[in-house]
Amino acid sequence: MSASVLETYQNAFANWLGAAHAFGFWKGRVALYAILKGLGIGEGDEVILPGYTCVMAVNPIVYLGAKPVFVDIDPATFNIDPNQIEAKLTPRTKLIIAQHTYGYPADLGAISDIAQRKGLRFMEDCCLSLGSRYAGQTVGTFGVAAYFSFQWNKPYTSGLGGMAVVRDAELAEQIETLCRTELVQPGAREVNMLRAQLLVYRGLIYPRTTALAQSAFRFFTRKGLVVGSSSTCEFAPTMEPDFFKGMSGMQARVGLRQLKRVPRGMAHRRRMTETYARLLAERSWPRPNLPTNIDPVLVRYPVRVADKAKALATAAQHFVELGSWFECPLHPIETPLEAYGYHTGMCPQADRACRETVNLPVHPRTNAATARRSVDFVARIGAVSEAR
């Protein structure tokens, strides 16, 4: 690995965001682990987060011996409901994680107020929200730290990859020490496999081909022929020996190129979001009541449908790229919820969102024709009977 390439990427990302420090890792969840460990989160501590997330964002908490405490969501934004946070606080609570779901910023004003009044820290999960703004300020610059993901379906991709950004100098020193003493480096074989997968992704993955490509990718991942974003053991709270892994020079070089394209990508995602909103409004589709102080850059466009199972089963036949986020409150569906202390009914709005919500693509390979085809498809499925 070329340390200078990684350092250049870290500095460029920090400068773009307006952060003091940035640290690159093999995956986004590794960046979260570094932040949590740097903050001293450990045995018996409790961490507040939404009950509508990916299990990979929960595992680092469990790896450190802490307890995830799940809070229900606001049905309009799919983000943690600040009105329900205080009821979940205990003397063992050490941190609140504000996830910006689909790219909609969480209610950072209310979360910050709770944290200040209760003497807690909060951090941001920005894996789905690169470039989104809350009250005119870019997300990722509010909490003590934030983390980003560059996995395949994120705002931009280096195949895999993650970045921890830190405002606090003491926390930055702790993460630097962890990286110096505990970080392992990716092997040549997995880096070369990831490079090959990026070439395939650039050449073959388009909205009409995504469903077939995803099926093939999952098959090859099970066979160990590609570098998957998740391994089977990560669907349970079992930490792999080489989990705490650094970012490769290859990922850093790709990330530097992608970072230059972020403004263009953000503009495209906003145009696609506006197109979906207009096309759905023409069909009298129920619209969520979003806060006026947020300016989201969506990673996917969420819609609630009357028959999610049917939509997912038939989308590929209509050449529609339909996402299933989130299949269960701790996505994916294979997650043993009880192993994480989650049970059905704990977060009713999150449970309902999992039953109803699919999402539509807004990435740079989409266009107006993609939007029309996607909206025509979900319109045939129908909206949920009760607008939220």
matplotlib code that plots the C-alpha trace (Angstrom):
import matplotlib.pyplot as plt

x = [0.0, 1.2, 0.8, 1.1, -1.9, -4.0, -2.8, -3.7, -7.2, -7.8, -6.7, -8.8, -11.9, -11.4, -11.0, -14.0, -16.2, -14.6, -13.4, -10.3, -9.2, -10.1, -9.0, -9.5, -10.5, -11.3, -15.0, -17.4, -18.2, -14.4, -14.4, -17.4, -15.5, -12.4, -14.6, -16.4, -13.1, -11.4, -14.3, -13.7, -17.0, -16.8, -18.2, -21.6, -22.0, -25.1, -25.3, -28.6, -29.3, -32.4, -34.2, -34.1, -30.5, -28.1, -26.7, -23.2, -23.7, -24.7, -21.9, -19.1, -21.0, -21.4, -17.8, -16.7, -19.0, -21.5, -25.3, -27.2, -30.4, -32.9, -35.2, -38.2, -38.2, -40.1, -42.2, -41.6, -37.8, -37.1, -34.7, -34.5, -37.4, -35.9, -39.1, -38.4, -34.7, -34.9, -37.1, -34.3, -31.5, -30.0, -26.9, -25.0, -25.8, -22.6, -23.4, -26.2, -25.7, -27.7, -28.2, -29.2, -31.4, -31.6, -29.9, -32.6, -30.7, -31.8, -33.2, -29.7, -31.0, -33.2, -30.5, -27.8, -30.1, -30.7, -27.0, -26.0, -28.7, -27.8, -24.0, -23.7, -21.8, -23.4, -22.0, -23.3, -23.8, -23.4, -23.1, -26.2, -26.0, -22.9, -23.5, -26.9, -27.4, -29.2, -30.1, -27.6, -24.7, -23.3, -24.0, -21.0, -19.9, -22.3, -21.3, -18.0, -17.3, -19.0, -18.4, -18.9, -19.1, -17.9, -19.4, -21.1, -24.5, -23.3, -23.2, -19.8, -17.9, -14.4, -15.8, -15.4, -14.1, -14.9, -13.9, -14.0, -14.0, -13.3, -13.7, -12.1, -8.3, -8.2, -10.3, -8.2, -5.1, -6.8, -7.7, -4.2, -2.9, -5.3, -4.3, -0.6, -0.9, -3.8, -4.7, -4.0, -3.5, -5.5, -3.7, -2.7, -5.2, -8.3, -7.1, -6.7, -10.1, -11.6, -9.9, -11.3, -14.8, -14.6, -13.8, -16.8, -19.0, -18.0, -18.7, -21.8, -23.9, -26.8, -30.4, -31.7, -29.0, -28.7, -31.0, -29.2, -25.8, -26.8, -27.9, -24.6, -22.6, -24.2, -23.5, -19.8, -19.5, -20.7, -18.2, -15.4, -14.7, -15.3, -14.7, -18.2, -19.3, -20.4, -19.4, -21.8, -20.4, -21.3, -25.0, -24.3, -22.2, -19.0, -15.9, -13.5, -9.8, -8.8, -11.9, -9.9, -8.4, -7.0, -7.8, -5.7, -3.8, -6.0, -9.2, -7.6, -6.7, -10.2, -11.7, -9.6, -11.0, -14.5, -14.3, -13.7, -17.0, -19.1, -20.6, -21.8, -23.1, -25.0, -26.6, -27.7, -29.2, -31.2, -32.5, -33.6, -35.2, -37.2, -38.2, -39.5, -41.4, -43.0, -43.9, -45.4, -47.3, -48.9, -50.2, -51.5, -48.9, -48.9, -46.0, -44.2, -44.3, -40.6, -38.9, -38.3, -34.8, -33.2, -31.6, -31.2, -28.9, -30.6, -28.7, -32.0, -35.6, -37.8, -41.5, -44.0, -45.9, -49.0, -47.3, -43.5, -43.0, -44.7, -42.8, -39.4, -40.4, -41.4, -39.2, -36.5, -39.1, -39.8, -36.1, -36.6, -33.8, -35.7, -34.0, -35.2, -33.8, -34.6, -35.8, -35.9, -35.1, -31.5, -31.0, -30.6, -33.3, -30.8, -30.0, -31.0, -32.7, -32.8, -29.0, -29.0, -31.8, -34.4, -37.8, -40.8, -42.9, -40.0, -40.0, -43.5, -42.8, -39.6, -41.3, -44.0, -41.4, -39.7, -42.9, -43.8, -40.7, -38.7, -36.4, -35.7, -32.3, -30.9, -27.3, -25.4, -26.4, -30.1, -32.0, -35.5, -36.4, -35.3, -37.5, -40.6, -40.1, -39.7, -42.7, -44.9, -43.9, -44.6, -47.8, -49.0, -48.2, -50.0, -49.3, -50.1, -53.6, -52.7, -50.4, -47.6]
y = [0.0, 3.5, 5.5, 8.8, 7.9, 7.1, 10.2, 12.3, 10.8, 11.3, 14.9, 15.5, 14.0, 16.0, 19.2, 18.5, 17.9, 20.6, 18.1, 18.3, 14.6, 11.7, 8.0, 5.5, 1.8, -1.3, -0.9, 1.6, -0.6, -0.7, 3.1, 2.9, 0.4, 2.7, 5.6, 3.6, 2.1, 5.5, 6.9, 4.2, 2.4, -1.0, -3.7, -2.7, 0.6, 1.4, 3.0, 4.5, 4.0, 3.6, 0.3, 0.6, 0.0, -2.5, -5.2, -4.3, -0.9, -2.7, -5.3, -3.0, -2.0, -5.7, -6.5, -4.0, -5.6, -2.7, -3.0, -1.5, 0.2, 0.6, 3.6, 3.7, 6.0, 8.9, 7.4, 10.3, 10.4, 6.8, 8.4, 8.0, 9.7, 12.2, 12.2, 8.6, 8.8, 10.0, 7.2, 4.8, 6.5, 4.9, 5.7, 3.3, 5.3, 6.6, 7.6, 8.4, 7.5, 9.6, 7.7, 9.7, 7.1, 7.1, 10.5, 12.3, 14.1, 13.1, 15.8, 16.9, 19.9, 17.8, 15.1, 17.7, 19.2, 15.9, 15.1, 18.4, 18.3, 14.7, 15.1, 12.6, 12.5, 11.8, 10.8, 10.6, 7.6, 9.2, 6.1, 7.0, 10.8, 12.2, 15.9, 16.1, 19.2, 20.0, 23.7, 24.7, 22.6, 19.5, 16.3, 14.7, 17.9, 18.0, 15.2, 14.3, 12.1, 10.6, 7.7, 7.1, 4.0, 3.6, 0.1, -0.7, 0.9, 4.0, 7.6, 6.8, 3.5, 2.3, -1.3, -1.3, 1.3, 3.6, 6.8, 8.0, 11.8, 13.4, 16.8, 16.1, 16.2, 13.7, 11.2, 11.6, 10.8, 7.7, 6.5, 7.2, 5.0, 2.2, 2.3, 2.3, -0.6, -2.8, -2.2, -5.1, -4.5, -6.2, -8.9, -8.7, -11.4, -9.6, -6.2, -7.7, -9.4, -6.1, -4.3, -6.9, -6.5, -2.7, -3.3, -5.5, -3.1, -0.2, -2.2, -4.2, -2.8, -0.7, -0.3, -3.0, -5.5, -4.9, -7.7, -10.3, -9.0, -9.0, -12.7, -13.6, -11.6, -13.3, -16.7, -15.9, -14.4, -17.7, -19.6, -17.2, -16.1, -12.4, -10.0, -9.6, -6.6, -9.0, -12.4, -15.0, -14.6, -10.9, -11.8, -12.8, -10.9, -12.7, -10.6, -11.9, -12.1, -9.6, -7.3, -4.2, -3.7, -0.6, 0.9, -0.3, 2.1, 0.9, 2.0, 5.3, 6.0, 5.2, 7.3, 10.3, 10.1, 9.6, 12.5, 14.9, 13.8, 14.3, 17.7, 16.3, 13.2, 15.2, 17.4, 14.2, 12.7, 15.8, 15.9, 12.3, 12.9, 15.8, 13.6, 10.8, 13.3, 14.8, 11.5, 10.1, 13.3, 12.9, 9.5, 11.0, 9.0, 9.8, 12.1, 12.2, 15.4, 16.1, 18.8, 22.1, 22.5, 19.5, 19.4, 15.7, 14.1, 10.7, 7.4, 5.7, 7.0, 5.2, 4.5, 2.5, -0.1, -2.2, -5.5, -5.4, -9.1, -8.9, -5.8, -7.5, -10.7, -9.1, -6.0, -7.8, -9.0, -5.3, -4.3, -2.3, -1.8, -2.2, -2.1, -4.0, -1.8, -2.6, -6.2, -6.3, -3.7, -5.0, -5.6, -8.2, -10.7, -13.4, -11.4, -13.3, -10.4, -12.0, -12.2, -8.4, -7.9, -6.9, -8.3, -7.6, -4.8, -3.1, -0.4, -0.5, 2.2, 0.5, -2.9, -1.3, 0.4, -2.9, -4.5, -1.6, 0.2, -0.4, 2.0, 3.3, 4.2, 7.7, 6.9, 8.4, 5.6, 6.4, 8.9, 10.1, 6.8, 4.9, 7.0, 6.6, 2.8, 2.6, 4.8, 2.9, -0.3, 0.8, 2.4, -1.0, -2.4, 0.4, 2.5, 1.6, 2.3, 4.8, 7.7, 8.5]
z = [0.0, -0.8, 2.4, 0.5, -1.7, 1.4, 3.2, 0.1, -0.1, 3.7, 3.5, 0.3, 1.9, 5.2, 3.2, 1.0, 4.1, 6.2, 8.9, 10.9, 10.6, 8.3, 8.4, 5.6, 6.2, 4.3, 5.0, 6.5, 9.5, 10.3, 10.4, 12.9, 15.0, 15.1, 16.3, 19.0, 20.3, 20.2, 22.3, 24.9, 24.2, 25.9, 28.2, 29.7, 27.8, 25.9, 22.4, 21.1, 17.4, 15.2, 14.9, 11.1, 10.0, 8.7, 11.1, 9.9, 11.6, 14.8, 14.9, 15.9, 19.0, 20.0, 19.1, 21.8, 24.5, 24.4, 24.1, 21.1, 22.2, 19.4, 19.1, 16.7, 13.6, 12.2, 9.4, 7.1, 7.1, 8.3, 10.9, 14.6, 16.4, 18.9, 20.9, 21.9, 22.7, 26.3, 27.4, 26.3, 28.2, 31.3, 33.4, 31.1, 27.9, 26.4, 22.8, 20.3, 16.7, 14.2, 11.0, 7.9, 6.3, 2.4, 2.5, 4.6, 7.4, 10.9, 13.3, 14.4, 16.3, 18.6, 18.9, 19.7, 22.3, 24.0, 24.0, 25.6, 28.3, 29.2, 29.0, 26.1, 22.8, 19.5, 16.2, 12.6, 10.3, 6.9, 4.8, 2.8, 2.9, 1.2, 0.6, 2.4, 4.4, 7.7, 8.4, 5.7, 7.1, 5.6, 7.5, 9.0, 10.6, 13.6, 15.9, 17.6, 14.6, 11.6, 9.2, 5.5, 3.3, -0.3, -0.8, -4.2, -3.6, -1.7, -3.1, -4.7, -4.7, -4.5, -4.4, -0.6, 1.7, 4.6, 6.1, 9.7, 10.1, 13.5, 15.0, 18.4, 18.5, 21.4, 19.6, 16.5, 18.6, 19.9, 16.4, 15.2, 18.0, 17.1, 13.5, 14.3, 16.8, 15.7, 12.1, 9.6, 5.9, 3.1, 1.2, -2.5, -3.5, -2.1, -3.4, -6.9, -6.7, -5.7, -8.6, -11.1, -9.6, -10.1, -13.8, -14.1, -12.3, -14.6, -17.7, -16.9, -14.1, -15.4, -14.1, -16.5, -15.5, -11.8, -10.6, -12.6, -11.6, -7.9, -8.1, -9.8, -7.3, -4.3, -5.8, -6.4, -2.9, -1.4, -3.5, -2.3, -5.8, -5.2, -2.3, -0.8, 1.2, 4.0, 5.1, 6.5, 10.0, 10.0, 10.1, 13.7, 16.3, 15.6, 14.9, 12.2, 13.2, 10.5, 10.8, 11.8, 8.3, 6.6, 3.2, 0.3, -2.0, -4.9, -3.0, -2.1, -5.8, -6.9, -4.1, -5.1, -8.7, -7.4, -4.9, -7.8, -9.4, -6.2, -7.2, -10.5, -8.8, -6.2, -8.9, -10.8, -7.7, -7.0, -10.5, -10.3, -6.9, -8.4, -11.4, -9.2, -7.0, -10.1, -11.7, -8.5, -7.9, -11.3, -10.1, -6.8, -4.9, -1.1, -0.3, 3.0, 5.1, 5.1, 7.3, 5.5, 7.0, 5.3, 1.8, 1.1, -1.5, -1.7, -2.3, -3.2, -3.5, -1.0, -1.7, 0.3, -1.8, -1.1, -1.9, -1.3, -1.9, -5.3, -6.2, -5.4, -7.1, -10.4, -10.8, -12.8, -15.3, -16.0, -16.1, -12.9, -10.4, -7.2, -3.8, -0.7, 2.0, 4.7, 4.7, 8.5, 11.2, 11.2, 7.5, 5.9, 6.4, 7.6, 10.7, 13.9, 15.6, 19.0, 19.1, 19.1, 21.6, 19.0, 18.9, 16.6, 18.1, 19.7, 17.0, 15.4, 12.8, 11.8, 11.5, 9.3, 7.1, 6.5, 5.4, 3.0, 1.7, -1.5, -3.1, -6.6, -8.2, -8.5, -9.2, -12.2, -14.6, -14.2, -16.4, -17.1, -18.8, -15.8, -13.6, -15.9, -16.1, -12.3, -11.5, -14.0, -12.2, -8.6, -9.7, -10.9, -7.5, -5.8, -2.7, 0.9, 1.9, 4.6, 3.6, 6.1]

ax = plt.figure().add_subplot(projection="3d")
ax.plot(x, y, z, "-o")
ax.set_aspect("equal")
plt.show()
